[in-house]
Amino acid sequence: MSESEVSAIVEGVRHFVRREIVPNVQRLEEQDDFPQHVVDAMAELGLFGMVVPQAYGGLDLPLEDYVAIMEELGAGWSAMPSFLNSHCTVARLISLYGTDEQKQRYLPELADGSRRGAIVLTEPSTGSDLKQIRTQAVPQEDGGFVLNGQKIFITNGQRARLHMVLARQPAPDGKGPISLFIVESETPGFEVSRLIHKMGFKHVDTAELRFDGVKLDRLALLGGLAGQGLPQVLSILETGRLAMAGTAVGMARNALAVALQYSKDRETFGQPICNHQAVQIHLANMATQLVAARAMIREALRHKAQYGRADMLSSMAKLFATEATMTITQEAMRVLGGYGYVAEFPIERLYREAPIYVLTEGTNEIQRIIIAREMIKADGPDRLGLM
Ligand SMILES: Cc1cc2nc3c(=O)[nH]c(=O)nc-3n(C[C@H](O)[C@H](O)[C@H](O)COP(=O)(O)OP(=O)(O)OC[C@H]3O[C@@H](n4cnc5c(N)ncnc54)[C@H](O)[C@@H]3O)c2cc1C
């Protein structure tokens, strides 16, 4: 795909968001029904196939465009990137590690959005420390597995129809090999046991899942190789973090745009509040943080293009962008005064939703640990992008 075609796709998404979504966000948020027409429109644009190879019906976009699209969606309506993020993680895992049979069976349906994906790692007793998962996959004589266990906090867990589940084989010491298993939601024994209420993202379901004697055939083991689950997950977290950083920047952009416009419209003491220096300081802080966050994402992308990986810079970009977005939504609330706190303006919602990015795709404490570890083990500051 040529560069101009790729930019055209990002541009197309921006126009779609501005024309179809932005004027309707408040109405979409207020309605209780799931916004299926928005998901259908996203599918129409090919967004569910963003990371799927073209041979399987996807767009196979370069990482820069994927991240830029997540920013555009995040700037329009924060629910939209959440419909896509874990789906794209599943699609990327199958594209990278799936056998030919797995790719042929699943990628076309993932690409056109007819089967949405969920990434199923976290358990009630463990989130950051995935080595401690307890969900068991017991090997069967026919090469298949039987899955038993419980997972929690699964984004799109209810609506997705393809679940990429991290589970371990039994072993006397409880430390059997950990692998990823592809589970179709129609499989008997798979159950959405509970929907979890949360601060924001009303239309994005977060589910608790149970696997009770779920029989999987041999095709379910990702790549057909046992014991590769954690390296496979870790290898794609870097791109997931950049996508999340892009999404957070999009949300911050929305908050800044609302605050800036409001500051021009609202008058106190005989003039627009944007003329008051105290308000200008908020606006300047917000804009500076936003541009810095975006620059960090670009730097991580540049480094990844040059060296193949950018673990430290991706973690830095995720850490900085998501923390900045928390701060920016709060500053926007201050600019709007009382109107920042009420649901007629979007800031109240953005303020409630921003913290999720600090907590997922590796908490920001974990990002700091990755940054420090990468620095300690690195073979030189230039290799890290520090010079
Ligand atoms: C809305 C929502 C959607 C989610 N979507 C998904 C999903 O789609 N799929 C999925 O699998 N999971 C999902 N999660 C789970 C999310 O990824 C985890 O909540 C996250 O990984 C943290 O795990 P935990 O909640 O168990 O916290 P814990 O791991 O128990 O951590 C608790 C605290 O301790 C800190 N901490 C832990 N270990 C260390 C350490 N070594 N050093 C320093 N600090 C540490 C953490 O940073 C945190 O502050 C979602 C969560 C939410 C809330």
PDBQT file of the ligand as one rigid body, heavy atoms in Angstrom, charges set to zero:
ROOT
HETATM    1  C1  LIG A 401     -12.265  -1.616  32.230  1.00  0.00    +0.000 C 
HETATM    2  C2  LIG A 401     -11.197  -2.665  32.191  1.00  0.00    +0.000 A 
HETATM    3  C3  LIG A 401     -10.971  -3.358  31.008  1.00  0.00    +0.000 A 
HETATM    4  C4  LIG A 401     -10.019  -4.389  30.982  1.00  0.00    +0.000 A 
HETATM    5  N1  LIG A 401      -9.871  -5.141  29.834  1.00  0.00    +0.000 NA
HETATM    6  C5  LIG A 401      -9.134  -6.268  29.874  1.00  0.00    +0.000 A 
HETATM    7  C6  LIG A 401      -9.142  -7.196  28.775  1.00  0.00    +0.000 A 
HETATM    8  O1  LIG A 401      -9.772  -6.974  27.734  1.00  0.00    +0.000 OA
HETATM    9  N2  LIG A 401      -8.432  -8.342  28.898  1.00  0.00    +0.000 N 
HETATM   10  C7  LIG A 401      -7.708  -8.643  30.019  1.00  0.00    +0.000 A 
HETATM   11  O2  LIG A 401      -7.117  -9.720  30.061  1.00  0.00    +0.000 OA
HETATM   12  N3  LIG A 401      -7.659  -7.780  31.065  1.00  0.00    +0.000 NA
HETATM   13  C8  LIG A 401      -8.359  -6.616  31.039  1.00  0.00    +0.000 A 
HETATM   14  N4  LIG A 401      -8.356  -5.751  32.106  1.00  0.00    +0.000 N 
HETATM   15  C9  LIG A 401      -7.549  -6.066  33.259  1.00  0.00    +0.000 C 
HETATM   16  C10 LIG A 401      -6.342  -5.153  33.407  1.00  0.00    +0.000 C 
HETATM   17  O3  LIG A 401      -5.428  -5.413  32.382  1.00  0.00    +0.000 OA
HETATM   18  C11 LIG A 401      -5.784  -5.400  34.818  1.00  0.00    +0.000 C 
HETATM   19  O4  LIG A 401      -6.715  -4.848  35.726  1.00  0.00    +0.000 OA
HETATM   20  C12 LIG A 401      -4.409  -4.837  34.982  1.00  0.00    +0.000 C 
HETATM   21  O5  LIG A 401      -3.492  -5.626  34.270  1.00  0.00    +0.000 OA
HETATM   22  C13 LIG A 401      -3.968  -4.792  36.452  1.00  0.00    +0.000 C 
HETATM   23  O6  LIG A 401      -4.177  -6.017  37.063  1.00  0.00    +0.000 OA
HETATM   24  P1  LIG A 401      -4.928  -6.088  38.471  1.00  0.00    +0.000 P 
HETATM   25  O7  LIG A 401      -6.178  -5.293  38.355  1.00  0.00    +0.000 OA
HETATM   26  O8  LIG A 401      -5.036  -7.518  38.851  1.00  0.00    +0.000 OA
HETATM   27  O9  LIG A 401      -3.979  -5.326  39.469  1.00  0.00    +0.000 OA
HETATM   28  P2  LIG A 401      -2.729  -5.945  40.255  1.00  0.00    +0.000 P 
HETATM   29  O10 LIG A 401      -1.854  -6.674  39.316  1.00  0.00    +0.000 OA
HETATM   30  O11 LIG A 401      -3.232  -6.670  41.445  1.00  0.00    +0.000 OA
HETATM   31  O12 LIG A 401      -2.004  -4.610  40.721  1.00  0.00    +0.000 OA
HETATM   32  C14 LIG A 401      -2.490  -3.801  41.815  1.00  0.00    +0.000 C 
HETATM   33  C15 LIG A 401      -1.538  -2.628  41.993  1.00  0.00    +0.000 C 
HETATM   34  O13 LIG A 401      -0.220  -3.114  42.272  1.00  0.00    +0.000 OA
HETATM   35  C16 LIG A 401       0.701  -2.596  41.320  1.00  0.00    +0.000 C 
HETATM   36  N5  LIG A 401       1.708  -3.619  41.022  1.00  0.00    +0.000 N 
HETATM   37  C17 LIG A 401       1.509  -4.930  40.732  1.00  0.00    +0.000 A 
HETATM   38  N6  LIG A 401       2.682  -5.542  40.544  1.00  0.00    +0.000 NA
HETATM   39  C18 LIG A 401       3.649  -4.609  40.713  1.00  0.00    +0.000 A 
HETATM   40  C19 LIG A 401       5.076  -4.610  40.648  1.00  0.00    +0.000 A 
HETATM   41  N7  LIG A 401       5.767  -5.711  40.331  1.00  0.00    +0.000 N 
HETATM   42  N8  LIG A 401       5.725  -3.474  40.912  1.00  0.00    +0.000 NA
HETATM   43  C20 LIG A 401       5.058  -2.325  41.195  1.00  0.00    +0.000 A 
HETATM   44  N9  LIG A 401       3.708  -2.249  41.269  1.00  0.00    +0.000 NA
HETATM   45  C21 LIG A 401       3.032  -3.375  41.021  1.00  0.00    +0.000 A 
HETATM   46  C22 LIG A 401      -0.143  -2.275  40.098  1.00  0.00    +0.000 C 
HETATM   47  O14 LIG A 401       0.482  -1.311  39.281  1.00  0.00    +0.000 OA
HETATM   48  C23 LIG A 401      -1.399  -1.745  40.761  1.00  0.00    +0.000 C 
HETATM   49  O15 LIG A 401      -1.178  -0.424  41.158  1.00  0.00    +0.000 OA
HETATM   50  C24 LIG A 401      -9.245  -4.677  32.137  1.00  0.00    +0.000 A 
HETATM   51  C25 LIG A 401      -9.444  -3.927  33.306  1.00  0.00    +0.000 A 
HETATM   52  C26 LIG A 401     -10.411  -2.952  33.351  1.00  0.00    +0.000 A 
HETATM   53  C27 LIG A 401     -10.640  -2.210  34.640  1.00  0.00    +0.000 C 
ENDROOT
TORSDOF 0
